[in-house]
Structure formats: structure tokens, C-alpha cells
């Protein structure tokens, strides 16, 4: 009976305008953040590199890299390689070949552009939707929500619904992005993939590290007395940018299970998908422990944590205690 009464109180707490608005902010914020961020990962035809005829495989890729860096040495080396191979380079004006008759190369999306897109998007969404939330900000990331729930900053049922809204927002943004893309760009849809040569345990460690520093930044800026509380969303955006610059070559940088779940579900490709849940969630949990037990201690023993945990559950204030004072 007591469990049923607590469940009724939890449902009553959920069915409020402020709570539903918070869930909407998580759903809408994650949708906008991931739509703009994932779009930066995709490589459009205008960004593809065509290989001129008459050059050995892969030579033009090296020449274009050297030329983009302003090095004339690469051009001379490439020409000498072509001549020694008995190939006559074609110096005719570069015209994009017909994709149906001649294969072309694709260069990966520049890491700096992707990192800036993710960081800027997180910062702007946090600035726009943060004031509308009753808890002082939006999470946009199940790993961040897990860390805040472990630190008893939000209730378990709020954390569960937050994660549901984030995952739903990620799937919706990927569906919209899929509908807007041409057919030849729908294969991967910015799917997170472990790079060749990187073992799963190494990928997990990389995801743990980048999520660890992100959650520490979130916790440091979330404290009202912190000097970085007001510019918190922008600093979190910088942390996301840093994480992408570090991990994008290893794992594509998940750092956010919702970001990895959306493309995986839409493309039905869950290869090594567990990496993008295990790494961020463990990293977020470790960051929460470090912050609350060592950097800014909140509990002296497990009993203190349990007592604070029980305080999260709502109480029925309509029922008056049956004491002699109240009976009089």
C-alpha cells in the first residue's frame, strides 16, 4: 500500500506543467542540437574530391593535400612519381567527371568543422532553452542526466523521462535529416564507428575520457556560487568541441549516447554500439563521484547519500499526522 501511495505521488509530480515543459525542452533541444550537428558530418557532392585521369591511384589525394597546405614540394614529388611510373599527367582543365562513368574519391568531413558545429550547437541550445527549464538548464545527453541523477540533483523518474525525451529527439532529428538527404548520402547518416585499428576497449577508454571532462565541466558550471555559472552553456559547448577534437579520429566522438543511438536506429546498424553507451555512462559516473566525494564533498558516509535519496520522493502534505496535538 505504501508503494502504491508513493507511485501516485510520483505520477502527480510528473503531471505538472513545469515537469512536462522540462521534458519538451529535452526533446526539442536534443532534436535541434543533433539535426544541426549531424548535418555538419555529412559530405555533400560539392565537397567530394575528383581524381583526374592519368594519375596512379591515391596520387591526386596526396597532391591535393599538399596544395591545400601551400606546399609546392608535394606537386613536384607527385609529378616525378607519375613520370617515373610512365604515366603522362593530364593538364586539361579540371571538369567534374560523370559519377556514373568515373569513380571519385570522398574525403572525410573536416574534424574542426564538425567539432565547432557540435560545440556551438550545444552552447546555443543551452542558452535558448536553459531558462525555460525548471531545473536551471537542459541536459541534451543521457550521460549527463545519469551523472546528475547519481549525484541526487534530479529524481530517478525525472532522469528516466529525460533520457526518453533525448532518445526520441535524436531519432526524430535523424528521420528529418534522412528525408532531406539525397539517396547516395543516406548510407551511414553520420553513424559513429570505431576507426580501423582501434580496439573496442580502447574506444571505450577514449569515450570515457572525453565524457569525463564534459561532465566535470557541467558540474562545475552548474553550481550557483560558481564564477562560471552564467556563461555555463558556452563553456559546456567548448568542452564538447574539445572532446570532438580529441576523439573524432578514434571513435567519431560519441560522448552522447543519444547522438549515437539516433543514426544507429535509423540505419539499423548497431555495430560496436555498446561502446557509445558504456564509455560515456562510466565516464559520467566517475566524474560525478570525483566531484561529489573529493572536489566538493557532500556526504561523509553512504548513509548520508541514502537519507538524501529518500528526500527526493514527494510527500503527501494533505495528510496530517495523527498526533494528540493535531487531534485537539
C-alpha positions as a printed Julia matrix, in Angstrom:
328×3 Matrix{Float64}:
  0.0    0.0     0.0
  2.85   2.36    0.8
  4.47   1.65   -2.57
  1.21   2.37   -4.38
  0.82   5.63   -2.47
  4.37   6.67   -3.42
  3.67   5.82   -7.05
  0.58   8.01   -7.03
  2.59  10.89   -5.6
  5.29  10.44   -8.26
  2.68  10.46  -11.04
  1.15  13.57   -9.52
  4.58  15.21   -9.52
  5.12  14.26  -13.16
  1.74  15.5   -14.34
  2.52  19.17  -13.85
  3.05  21.9   -16.39
  6.62  22.62  -15.33
  7.63  18.95  -15.47
  6.08  18.43  -18.91
  7.76  21.61  -20.13
 11.12  20.22  -18.97
 10.56  17.03  -20.96
  9.59  19.1   -24.0
 12.78  21.14  -23.63
 14.88  17.97  -23.6
 13.11  16.58  -26.66
 13.17  19.84  -28.62
 16.71  20.76  -27.56
 18.15  17.36  -28.49
 16.34  17.44  -31.84
 17.68  20.87  -32.8
 21.16  20.18  -31.45
 21.59  16.87  -33.26
 19.99  17.99  -36.53
 22.42  20.87  -36.95
 25.38  18.88  -35.62
 24.9   15.7   -37.63
 24.36  17.72  -40.79
 27.91  19.03  -40.44
 29.31  15.49  -40.57
 27.75  14.61  -43.92
 29.79  15.13  -47.09
 27.88  16.63  -49.98
 28.84  16.16  -53.66
 30.35  19.65  -53.87
 32.83  18.63  -51.16
 33.97  15.47  -52.9
 37.42  15.24  -54.48
 37.53  14.07  -58.1
 40.63  12.25  -59.26
 41.96  13.48  -62.63
 42.57  10.83  -65.26
 46.07   9.5   -65.89
 47.34   9.52  -62.3
 48.07   6.43  -60.2
 45.56   5.56  -57.52
 45.82   7.79  -54.49
 48.33  10.2   -56.06
 45.85  13.03  -56.52
 44.74  12.73  -52.92
 48.32  13.38  -51.78
 48.76  16.24  -54.25
 45.57  17.95  -53.14
 46.63  17.71  -49.5
 50.0   19.3   -50.25
 48.47  22.03  -52.39
 45.9   22.87  -49.76
 48.74  23.32  -47.29
 50.56  25.62  -49.72
 53.48  23.23  -50.36
 54.88  23.14  -53.84
 57.11  20.23  -52.9
 54.13  17.89  -52.99
 53.33  18.87  -56.57
 56.91  18.22  -57.74
 57.0   14.9   -55.91
 53.7   13.84  -57.4
 54.77  14.78  -60.93
 58.09  12.97  -60.59
 56.26   9.88  -59.34
 53.93  10.0   -62.32
 56.8   10.37  -64.79
 58.81   7.56  -63.22
 55.74   5.33  -63.45
 55.49   6.07  -67.17
 52.24   7.98  -66.82
 51.57  11.22  -68.65
 49.63  13.56  -66.43
 46.62  15.23  -67.97
 46.8   19.02  -67.57
 43.44  19.68  -69.21
 41.03  21.91  -67.25
 39.56  20.07  -64.31
 35.95  19.21  -65.05
 33.93  17.18  -62.55
 33.5   13.76  -64.13
 30.24  11.99  -64.51
 29.77   9.96  -61.34
 28.16   7.2   -63.33
 31.14   6.76  -65.66
 34.11   7.52  -63.41
 34.59   6.79  -59.72
 35.51   9.63  -57.4
 37.1    9.88  -54.0
 35.46  11.13  -50.86
 37.39  13.0   -48.23
 36.2   12.79  -44.62
 34.4   15.77  -43.16
 36.96  18.13  -41.62
 37.26  17.45  -37.91
 37.47  21.11  -36.96
 34.21  21.91  -38.73
 32.43  19.03  -37.01
 33.84  19.92  -33.59
 32.8   23.56  -33.91
 29.33  22.57  -35.13
 28.7   20.28  -32.15
 30.12  22.72  -29.6
 28.34  25.77  -30.99
 25.05  23.9   -31.27
 25.18  22.7   -27.65
 26.03  26.17  -26.4
 23.28  27.96  -28.31
 20.59  25.41  -27.45
 21.6   25.62  -23.8
 21.34  29.42  -23.86
 17.94  29.36  -25.59
 16.19  26.57  -23.69
 18.03  26.6   -20.36
 15.99  29.46  -18.83
 12.75  27.66  -19.74
 13.7   24.61  -17.64
 12.62  24.41  -14.02
 15.93  22.8   -13.02
 18.08  25.58  -14.44
 19.23  24.05  -17.71
 18.85  21.34  -20.32
 20.95  18.17  -20.41
 20.68  17.02  -24.06
 22.77  13.98  -23.13
 21.79  10.76  -21.28
 25.29  10.54  -19.8
 24.93  13.99  -18.24
 21.48  13.05  -16.93
 22.94   9.88  -15.4
 25.67  11.89  -13.66
 23.17  14.36  -12.21
 20.9   11.52  -11.08
 23.83   9.74   -9.39
 24.58  12.99   -7.53
 20.91  13.25   -6.47
 20.48  16.53   -8.32
 17.4   15.2   -10.07
 14.97  12.45   -9.16
 15.12   8.97  -10.74
 11.81   9.35  -12.56
 12.82  12.74  -13.92
 16.09  11.23  -15.17
 14.23   8.34  -16.84
 11.84  10.64  -18.69
 14.68  12.99  -19.61
 16.57  10.14  -21.26
 13.4    9.05  -23.07
 12.88  12.56  -24.41
 16.51  12.81  -25.51
 16.44   9.49  -27.36
 13.15  10.35  -29.02
 14.52  13.73  -30.07
 17.62  12.07  -31.52
 15.54   9.65  -33.59
 13.24  12.41  -34.84
 16.14  14.63  -35.9
 17.76  11.72  -37.77
 14.47  10.92  -39.53
 14.1   14.52  -40.67
 17.72  14.62  -41.79
 17.27  11.33  -43.65
 14.26  12.72  -45.5
 16.22  15.79  -46.62
 19.31  13.95  -47.86
 19.83  12.66  -51.4
 19.84   8.85  -51.68
 23.62   8.47  -52.02
 24.21  10.2   -48.66
 21.84   8.01  -46.64
 24.16   5.04  -46.13
 25.75   5.95  -42.81
 23.9    9.13  -41.73
 26.82  10.29  -39.54
 26.9    6.93  -37.77
 29.53   6.6   -35.02
 32.04   3.93  -35.97
 35.21   2.75  -34.27
 38.16   3.59  -36.52
 40.17   0.81  -38.1
 42.98  -0.32  -35.85
 41.25   0.89  -32.67
 40.17  -1.95  -30.4
 36.83  -1.82  -28.58
 38.39  -1.42  -25.15
 40.49   1.49  -26.46
 37.36   3.08  -27.91
 35.62   2.72  -24.54
 38.53   4.42  -22.77
 38.52   7.3   -25.25
 34.77   7.78  -24.82
 35.18   7.64  -21.04
 37.89  10.3   -21.09
 36.05  12.84  -23.24
 32.76  12.34  -21.37
 34.59  12.61  -18.04
 35.87  16.09  -18.85
 32.45  17.12  -20.22
 30.57  16.1   -17.06
 33.17  17.77  -14.84
 32.59  20.97  -16.8
 28.81  20.6   -16.43
 29.05  20.05  -12.67
 31.49  22.93  -12.21
 29.27  25.4   -14.07
 26.0   24.09  -12.56
 26.84  25.26   -9.04
 25.05  28.6    -8.44
 28.02  30.01   -6.49
 30.45  29.18   -9.26
 32.03  32.11  -11.11
 31.31  30.23  -14.35
 27.6   29.69  -13.71
 26.29  32.4   -16.05
 28.46  31.54  -19.08
 27.94  27.84  -18.32
 26.3   26.84  -21.65
 29.11  28.41  -23.66
 31.76  26.67  -21.54
 29.96  23.36  -21.95
 29.99  24.0   -25.69
 33.77  24.49  -25.55
 34.05  21.21  -23.65
 32.07  19.42  -26.36
 34.33  20.96  -29.0
 37.4   19.77  -27.13
 36.0   16.26  -26.85
 35.44  16.06  -30.59
 38.91  17.33  -31.4
 40.36  14.59  -29.18
 38.16  11.59  -30.02
 36.91  12.12  -33.54
 39.82  10.19  -35.07
 39.29   7.22  -32.74
 35.55   6.73  -32.45
 33.94   9.57  -34.36
 33.32  11.01  -30.86
 30.06   9.83  -29.4
 30.27  11.42  -25.92
 26.47  11.37  -26.03
 24.51   8.09  -26.22
 21.57   9.87  -27.84
 23.83  11.16  -30.62
 24.97   7.59  -31.3
 21.55   5.97  -30.86
 19.68   8.08  -33.43
 21.79   7.24  -36.51
 22.19   3.62  -35.35
 18.43   3.1   -35.11
 17.62   4.84  -38.39
 20.27   2.89  -40.3
 19.73  -0.31  -38.25
 23.48  -0.55  -37.75
 24.42  -1.34  -34.14
 27.99  -2.49  -34.75
 30.03  -1.7   -31.6
 27.08   0.39  -30.44
 27.65  -0.71  -26.85
 30.89   1.28  -26.86
 28.93   4.53  -27.16
 26.83   3.68  -24.11
 29.42   2.04  -21.85
 32.16   4.65  -22.33
 30.07   7.82  -21.79
 28.0    6.4   -18.93
 31.01   5.11  -16.98
 32.93   8.33  -17.62
 29.98  10.43  -16.45
 29.55   8.33  -13.3
 33.24   8.6   -12.42
 33.16  12.37  -12.91
 30.14  12.61  -10.6
 31.92  10.58   -7.91
 35.08  12.67   -8.17
 33.17  15.94   -7.93
 30.86  14.98   -5.05
 33.3   12.92   -2.96
 36.64  14.71   -3.41
 36.38  18.1    -5.1
 33.23  19.29   -3.33
 32.36  16.65   -0.7
 28.65  16.31    0.04
 28.41  13.08    2.07
 30.55  11.63    4.82
 29.15   8.08    4.59
 26.76   6.04    2.4
 24.02   6.62    4.97
 24.04  10.33    4.18
 23.56   9.59    0.49
 20.68   7.23    1.24
 18.99   9.77    3.51
 19.2   12.43    0.81
 17.95   9.93   -1.76
 14.79   9.28    0.25
 14.17  13.02    0.46
 13.75  13.1    -3.32
 10.45  11.25   -3.13
  7.4   13.53   -2.84
  5.33  13.53    0.3
  1.6   13.91    0.66
  1.25  17.19    2.51
 -2.54  16.88    2.58
 -2.34  14.11    5.18
 -1.88  15.48    8.67
 -0.01  13.38   11.25
 -2.32  11.75   13.76
 -0.78  13.13   16.95
 -2.54  14.27   20.09
 -1.73  17.89   19.26
 -3.47  17.62   15.88
 -6.4   15.73   17.34
 -7.06  18.59   19.79
